Amino acid sequence: MDRRMAVSWLAAAAALLVLAAAAFWGGAALRTVVAPTGATAFAAEAEQPTYPGPEAYAEKIVLDGQEQGIVVLDANQPLRIRTSVGGFTGYERAMVVVNRLNSGLEAGLQGEQIQAEQYNGEWVVTGAGTNLITVNQAEADIRDLSRSQLADIWAANLRVAVDAAWQTPAPDEGEPAEGEFLEQPPTEEIAETEPSEEQPPAGEEEAEEPTVAVEEWQPEEPYKDKIVAIVSFGEGARLGIARVNGPESAVDRVQAVAQLETSYEDYVDIEIYVPISTKVPGKILDRVQGVGVTGVGDLRIR
C-alpha cells in the first residue's frame, strides 16, 4: 500500500513539473511575439521627420501651340525655357533643370556655387560643377542676346533665387517635433542679495523691488546710406542712381548696383537690383551681402 502511494505521489509531482515548464516557455514565446524588442522600440522612437529644405518645381505654359517651361523656386522664377531641343519641349527641359537643381539643393547648393561657364564651345550654367542647363542658340536669339550673355543672366537669376530660398524659414519652424520640446530662452540672471536683518516699522509697507531695465538692441556697427550708380549687367552702362543701406563696413564696399532684367510671359518686365563691389559687373556678380537697395532714381541728362 505504501509503495503504491509513493508511486502516485511521484507521478503527480512529475505532471506538475511538466505543466510548470509548459507555462513558462509558452509565456516567453508569447512575450516575444507581442512585445517589441528593445532595438525595434528604439529605432521607432529615433525616427524624426526632417524638413527637406528649398525645393524647385516646373510650371507649363502653352504659347502658339508650343510647350514652354518656367523654373520656380520659392517665390522666384529664375528661368523660362521657350524652345525645344533634342525632342524635349521647353517644359520637359525645365523638368530636367528642376531635377538637377533639387539634387543640388539637397546636397546644400548655395548661390555662390552657381556659375556661367564655357565647355567645348557650349555655354552652360553649372551648380557646384554640375551642369544645370545648356544655353542653346535659339533660346538666345529669341531675346536678342548671345549665348554667353544669356548664360550670365540665368546664372545670376539662379544665384539670387537660391540665396532667397535658403533664407525663407521652413514650414512650422519653431514648433517642436513629436516627443521633443523647445528649450526655454535664457533669462537674465539677477544677483541675489542677502536679506536685511532690519524689519520695516509696523504699519509701513515694504518698498517695491526695482524693475530691471531691458536694453534696446544695438547693431554691432552703425548703419549708413550711400548713393551709387545703377549699371546694366554685362555692359556697365549707367542707367540711374540708387540708394543702398546697411552696416557701414558693407556699404563702404558697394561701388554700384547691377540691374538684371527678365520677363514673364512676354508682358511683364522684371528688374532686379543687386549691390556689387565693382563699378562694372563682369562675368560673375560680386554681390555685397547684408546691403539692401532702398531707393532708385533716373539720371537727368541736360
C-alpha positions in Angstrom: 0.0 0.0 0.0 2.8 2.4 0.9 4.6 1.6 -2.2 1.6 2.4 -4.4 1.0 5.7 -2.7 4.7 6.6 -3.2 4.4 5.9 -6.9 1.2 8.0 -7.1 3.0 11.0 -5.4 5.9 10.7 -7.8 3.6 10.7 -10.8 1.7 13.7 -9.6 4.9 15.6 -9.0 6.2 14.8 -12.5 2.9 16.1 -14.0 3.2 19.4 -12.1 6.7 19.9 -13.3 5.7 19.3 -16.9 2.8 21.8 -16.6 5.0 24.4 -15.0 7.7 24.1 -17.7 5.0 24.4 -20.4 3.5 27.5 -18.9 7.0 29.2 -18.6 8.1 28.5 -22.1 4.7 29.4 -23.6 4.7 32.7 -21.8 8.2 33.5 -23.0 7.2 32.8 -26.6 4.1 34.9 -26.3 6.1 37.9 -24.9 8.5 37.6 -27.8 5.6 37.8 -30.4 3.6 40.5 -28.7 6.2 42.9 -27.2 8.6 44.8 -29.4 12.3 44.2 -28.9 14.4 46.9 -27.4 16.2 47.6 -30.8 12.8 47.9 -32.6 11.4 50.3 -30.0 14.5 52.4 -30.1 14.5 52.6 -33.9 10.8 53.7 -33.9 11.5 56.3 -31.3 14.6 57.6 -33.1 12.8 58.3 -36.3 12.1 62.0 -36.6 10.7 63.9 -39.6 13.2 66.3 -41.2 12.5 69.4 -43.3 13.8 68.8 -46.9 14.8 72.5 -47.4 14.1 74.6 -50.6 12.6 72.7 -53.5 12.1 73.9 -57.1 9.3 72.9 -59.5 8.3 73.5 -63.1 5.3 75.2 -64.5 4.0 74.5 -68.0 2.5 77.2 -70.3 1.4 76.7 -73.9 2.0 79.6 -76.3 1.2 79.3 -80.1 0.8 75.6 -79.6 4.3 75.1 -78.1 5.0 74.0 -74.5 7.3 76.3 -72.6 8.6 75.7 -69.1 9.2 78.0 -66.1 11.5 77.0 -63.3 10.0 78.2 -60.0 12.0 78.3 -56.7 10.3 79.7 -53.6 8.7 83.0 -54.9 11.1 83.5 -57.8 11.0 82.4 -61.4 14.7 82.5 -62.4 14.4 80.6 -65.7 11.9 80.5 -68.6 12.7 77.9 -71.3 10.9 78.7 -74.5 12.5 76.4 -77.2 12.7 72.6 -77.8 16.0 70.8 -78.1 16.6 67.1 -79.0 12.9 66.2 -79.0 12.4 67.8 -75.5 9.9 70.6 -75.2 10.6 73.7 -73.1 8.5 72.3 -70.3 10.4 68.9 -70.4 13.7 70.8 -70.3 12.5 72.8 -67.3 11.7 69.5 -65.6 15.3 68.3 -66.2 16.6 71.5 -64.7 14.3 71.2 -61.7 15.6 67.6 -61.0 19.2 68.7 -61.2 18.6 71.8 -59.1 16.8 69.9 -56.4 19.6 67.3 -56.2 22.0 70.2 -55.7 19.8 71.8 -53.1 19.5 68.5 -51.2 23.4 68.5 -51.1 23.4 72.1 -49.8 23.9 74.0 -53.0 24.5 77.8 -52.4 24.0 80.7 -54.7 27.8 81.4 -54.9 28.3 78.0 -56.4 26.2 78.7 -59.5 28.3 79.9 -62.4 28.1 80.5 -66.2 30.9 78.6 -67.9 32.0 77.5 -71.3 32.8 73.9 -72.1 33.8 72.6 -75.6 32.3 75.7 -77.2 29.0 75.4 -75.4 27.8 77.9 -72.7 26.3 76.2 -69.6 25.0 77.1 -66.2 26.6 74.9 -63.5 25.9 74.4 -59.8 28.8 73.2 -57.8 30.4 71.8 -61.0 27.2 70.0 -62.2 25.6 71.1 -65.5 22.1 72.6 -64.7 21.3 73.7 -68.3 23.0 74.3 -71.6 22.2 77.6 -73.4 21.2 76.9 -77.0 21.4 79.5 -79.8 17.6 79.6 -80.4 17.0 80.5 -76.8 19.5 83.3 -77.0 18.2 84.6 -80.4 14.6 85.0 -79.0 16.0 87.5 -76.5 18.5 89.2 -78.9 21.3 88.0 -76.7 24.5 86.0 -77.2 24.7 82.6 -75.5 27.3 83.9 -73.1 25.0 86.8 -72.1 22.0 84.6 -71.6 24.1 82.2 -69.5 25.3 85.0 -67.3 21.7 86.3 -66.8 20.4 82.8 -66.0 23.2 82.1 -63.6 22.7 85.5 -61.8 18.9 84.8 -61.6 19.5 81.4 -60.1 22.0 82.7 -57.6 19.5 85.3 -56.3 16.7 82.7 -56.2 18.8 80.1 -54.3 20.0 82.6 -51.8 16.5 83.8 -51.2 15.1 80.3 -50.9 17.6 79.3 -48.2 16.7 82.5 -46.2 13.0 81.5 -46.3 12.0 79.8 -42.9 10.9 76.2 -43.1 7.2 75.4 -42.5 6.3 75.1 -38.8 9.7 76.4 -37.9 10.0 76.8 -34.1 7.4 74.1 -33.3 8.7 71.0 -31.5 8.5 67.7 -33.2 6.6 64.9 -31.5 8.4 63.8 -28.4 10.6 66.8 -28.4 10.4 70.2 -26.5 11.8 73.6 -27.3 14.4 74.9 -24.9 13.2 78.0 -23.0 15.1 81.2 -24.0 17.7 82.2 -21.4 16.5 84.7 -18.9 18.7 87.5 -17.5 20.2 86.4 -14.2 19.8 88.8 -11.3 22.3 88.6 -8.5 20.6 87.7 -5.2 21.3 89.9 -2.2 21.5 88.9 1.4 18.2 89.6 3.2 18.4 92.6 5.6 18.1 91.9 9.3 16.2 95.2 9.7 12.5 94.8 9.6 10.2 97.7 8.4 8.4 99.6 11.1 4.9 98.3 11.8 2.2 99.8 9.6 4.7 100.6 6.8 4.7 98.6 3.6 7.9 97.2 2.1 9.3 99.2 -0.8 8.7 97.7 -4.2 11.6 96.0 -5.8 13.2 98.0 -8.6 12.4 96.7 -12.1 15.2 95.6 -14.4 15.6 97.9 -17.4 15.7 96.0 -20.7 18.4 97.3 -23.0 17.4 98.0 -26.6 19.1 96.0 -29.3 22.1 97.7 -30.8 23.7 96.7 -34.1 27.4 95.6 -34.0 28.2 98.6 -36.1 26.3 101.7 -37.2 24.2 101.6 -40.4 24.6 104.2 -43.2 23.2 105.2 -46.5 25.1 105.7 -49.8 24.2 106.9 -53.3 25.8 104.8 -56.1 25.2 104.4 -59.8 22.9 101.8 -61.4 24.8 99.9 -64.1 23.5 97.3 -66.6 24.6 93.8 -66.1 27.2 92.6 -68.7 27.7 96.1 -70.2 28.3 98.5 -67.4 26.2 101.3 -68.9 24.9 103.8 -66.3 21.2 103.6 -66.0 20.4 105.7 -63.0 21.3 106.1 -59.3 20.3 104.0 -56.3 20.4 104.4 -52.5 21.8 101.5 -50.5 21.6 100.9 -46.8 23.3 98.5 -44.4 26.2 98.1 -42.0 28.8 100.7 -42.5 31.7 98.3 -43.5 29.5 96.5 -46.0 28.1 99.8 -47.5 31.6 101.1 -48.0 32.3 98.1 -50.2 29.4 98.9 -52.5 30.6 100.6 -55.7 27.5 100.2 -57.8 24.1 98.5 -58.2 23.7 96.0 -61.0 20.4 95.9 -62.8 19.2 92.5 -64.1 16.3 92.3 -66.5 14.0 89.4 -67.1 10.4 89.0 -68.2 7.3 86.9 -67.5 5.1 85.7 -70.3 6.3 88.5 -72.6 4.2 91.2 -71.0 5.7 91.6 -67.5 9.2 93.1 -67.2 11.1 92.3 -64.0 14.1 94.3 -62.8 16.3 93.0 -60.1 18.8 95.3 -58.3 21.9 93.8 -56.7 24.6 95.8 -54.7 28.0 94.9 -56.1 31.6 95.7 -55.1 32.7 96.7 -58.6 31.7 99.6 -60.9 31.3 97.3 -63.9 29.8 93.9 -63.3 31.7 91.2 -65.1 31.0 87.5 -65.7 30.3 86.9 -62.0 28.4 89.3 -59.8 30.4 90.2 -56.7 27.4 90.7 -54.6 27.8 92.5 -51.2 25.8 90.6 -48.6 23.8 92.4 -45.9 23.2 95.6 -48.0 19.7 96.4 -49.4 18.6 98.8 -52.1 16.2 101.3 -50.5 15.5 103.7 -53.5 16.2 104.1 -57.2 16.2 107.2 -59.5 16.9 108.1 -63.1 19.8 110.3 -64.3 18.7 113.6 -65.8 20.5 114.4 -69.0 20.7 118.1 -69.9 
